[in-house]
Amino acid sequence: MIDPMANLGNEGFDPTTSNNAVGDLSARGNNRINIHAIHLNNKKIDKVRSFMGIISGCVAGVCGLTGLQGLVCFLALHILVNVSLIAFKMNLNLKAYSHESIISFMTIDLQSCALSYLLFWTLFYGLVYLF
C-alpha cells in the first residue's frame, strides 16, 4: 500500500505477511487496511487540527472577536481546515485514508480543538485588549 500522507511506500511492506494488514472478507479480497498507515495519518491530522485551534484562537483574540463571532470564527476555520485536508491531502478520497464517514471526520477532534482555541483566544485577547 502506498500512502503519501503517512510517507509510506511499498518498500519493506508485504501485506500478505505483515500483521499490520487486515484483509477484507468481501468477495474481492484485494482491499487491505494498513493499520500502521492509518495510525500515522490520524497522528498527522491531529497535529494539523491542534495547530489550527491554536492559530485560529490567536487570530480571534487579536481581532477582538467575542461571543457568537468567536464561535462562528472557530467553526468556520475548523470546517475550512477539514475540507482542505480532504481536498488537498486526500485528493477527495476520504475512504482511502480513513475509514470514517464525512461527519465523523469533521467532528472527531472538535472538543480538543475547541479547548486549544479557547485557551489561545483568551490569552491573546487579554494581551491585546486588557493589558
PyMOL commands that set and color helices and strands:
alter all, ss='L'
color gray80, all
select helices_A, chain A and resi 35-63+68-89+94-97+102-107+110-130
alter helices_A, ss='H'
color red, helices_A
select strands_A, chain A and resi 21-23+32-34
alter strands_A, ss='S'
color yellow, strands_A
deselect
rebuild
show_as cartoon
